[in-house]
Amino acid sequence: MRRADRLFQIVQILRHRRLTTAAMLAERLEVSVRTIYRDIQDLCLSGIPIEGEAGVGYLLRQEVNVPPLMFNEAELEALQVGIRMVQTWGGKALGQAAAQALIKVEAVLPSRLQSLQSLMFSPDFYLDEAEFQFLDPLRIAARARRYCHIHYRDAKEDVSERRLRPLAIYFWRGTWTLLAWCELRHDFRSFRVDRIQALESLEESFPVTPGQELADFVARMRAQSGQQAE
């Protein structure tokens, strides 16, 4: 990692934590503690309002806006590929946002990088837009923590109605999958978005409930994975 990138990362880490030790920063950035001490000193000398001391920890006194660092060729290509995939697979709203984001990125690139074009594409030749009609409503409902009522057709062609707490949407093996807490089954369930027949996003919000949150599902999957490894 370039030193400029490391300094940028230190500021970003401090922005999102209350108190961070040099040892934590060193482990995260894979450098020595002594290097972190020098970096913190240089950041302070450059005017970044960092408080703290060695052995205790560091924090930012106030919100700091750090200008983004310039991308190298690999980073820029990664952004292009990611944005192309979002444009194709991310639904209408995110697709439009991705296109605008790419315009903003390209506007600040130096001339030597403006002609860089990745040869990795995400074409939409054979996609059915109907498969993605529920992506935006589900994403908004999950972010707002609103109940959803769906009609769902499973792999056996059976249709059922479910009242769900949408938690997250995953993309794997070419398919979007909704992870939700199912009020009918009283457990986590996954639903392929392209098999949802009808969707109603309700105005009712669901509360934070221990045992029914995304973090609980992740913990369960990690535990099951550990048991299988044994």
URRA-V245043 format. One record per residue. N is the residue number from 0. RES is the residue in one small letter. SS is DSSP state (~ for helix, > for strand, _ for the rest). Layout:
BEGIN
N_RES_SS ; N_RES_SS
END
This chain:
BEGIN
0_m__ ; 1_r__ ; 2_r_~ ; 3_a_~ ; 4_d_~ ; 5_r_~ ; 6_l_~ ; 7_f_~ ; 8_q_~ ; 9_i_~ ; 10_v_~ ; 11_q_~ ; 12_i_~ ; 13_l_~ ; 14_r_~ ; 15_h__ ; 16_r__ ; 17_r__ ; 18_l__ ; 19_t_> ; 20_t__ ; 21_a_~ ; 22_a_~ ; 23_m_~ ; 24_l_~ ; 25_a_~ ; 26_e_~ ; 27_r_~ ; 28_l_~ ; 29_e__ ; 30_v__ ; 31_s__ ; 32_v_~ ; 33_r_~ ; 34_t_~ ; 35_i_~ ; 36_y_~ ; 37_r_~ ; 38_d_~ ; 39_i_~ ; 40_q_~ ; 41_d_~ ; 42_l_~ ; 43_c_~ ; 44_l_~ ; 45_s__ ; 46_g__ ; 47_i__ ; 48_p__ ; 49_i_> ; 50_e_> ; 51_g_> ; 52_e_> ; 53_a__ ; 54_g__ ; 55_v__ ; 56_g_> ; 57_y_> ; 58_l_> ; 59_l_> ; 60_r__ ; 61_q__ ; 62_e__ ; 63_v__ ; 64_n__ ; 65_v__ ; 66_p__ ; 67_p__ ; 68_l__ ; 69_m__ ; 70_f__ ; 71_n__ ; 72_e_~ ; 73_a_~ ; 74_e_~ ; 75_l_~ ; 76_e_~ ; 77_a_~ ; 78_l_~ ; 79_q_~ ; 80_v_~ ; 81_g_~ ; 82_i_~ ; 83_r_~ ; 84_m_~ ; 85_v_~ ; 86_q_~ ; 87_t_~ ; 88_w_~ ; 89_g__ ; 90_g__ ; 91_k_~ ; 92_a_~ ; 93_l_~ ; 94_g_~ ; 95_q_~ ; 96_a_~ ; 97_a_~ ; 98_a_~ ; 99_q_~ ; 100_a_~ ; 101_l_~ ; 102_i_~ ; 103_k_~ ; 104_v_~ ; 105_e_~ ; 106_a_~ ; 107_v__ ; 108_l__ ; 109_p__ ; 110_s_~ ; 111_r_~ ; 112_l_~ ; 113_q_~ ; 114_s__ ; 115_l__ ; 116_q__ ; 117_s__ ; 118_l__ ; 119_m__ ; 120_f__ ; 121_s__ ; 122_p__ ; 123_d__ ; 124_f__ ; 125_y__ ; 126_l__ ; 127_d__ ; 128_e_~ ; 129_a_~ ; 130_e_~ ; 131_f_~ ; 132_q__ ; 133_f__ ; 134_l_~ ; 135_d_~ ; 136_p_~ ; 137_l_~ ; 138_r_~ ; 139_i_~ ; 140_a_~ ; 141_a_~ ; 142_r_~ ; 143_a_~ ; 144_r__ ; 145_r_> ; 146_y_> ; 147_c_> ; 148_h_> ; 149_i_> ; 150_h_> ; 151_y_> ; 152_r_> ; 153_d__ ; 154_a__ ; 155_k__ ; 156_e__ ; 157_d__ ; 158_v_> ; 159_s_> ; 160_e_> ; 161_r_> ; 162_r_> ; 163_l_> ; 164_r_> ; 165_p_> ; 166_l_> ; 167_a_> ; 168_i_> ; 169_y_> ; 170_f_> ; 171_w_> ; 172_r__ ; 173_g__ ; 174_t_> ; 175_w_> ; 176_t_> ; 177_l_> ; 178_l_> ; 179_a_> ; 180_w_> ; 181_c_> ; 182_e__ ; 183_l__ ; 184_r__ ; 185_h__ ; 186_d_> ; 187_f_> ; 188_r_> ; 189_s_> ; 190_f_> ; 191_r_> ; 192_v_~ ; 193_d_~ ; 194_r_~ ; 195_i_> ; 196_q_> ; 197_a_> ; 198_l_> ; 199_e_> ; 200_s_> ; 201_l_> ; 202_e_> ; 203_e_> ; 204_s_> ; 205_f__ ; 206_p__ ; 207_v__ ; 208_t__ ; 209_p__ ; 210_g__ ; 211_q__ ; 212_e__ ; 213_l_~ ; 214_a_~ ; 215_d_~ ; 216_f_~ ; 217_v_~ ; 218_a_~ ; 219_r_~ ; 220_m_~ ; 221_r_~ ; 222_a_~ ; 223_q_~ ; 224_s_~ ; 225_g_~ ; 226_q_~ ; 227_q_~ ; 228_a_~ ; 229_e__
END
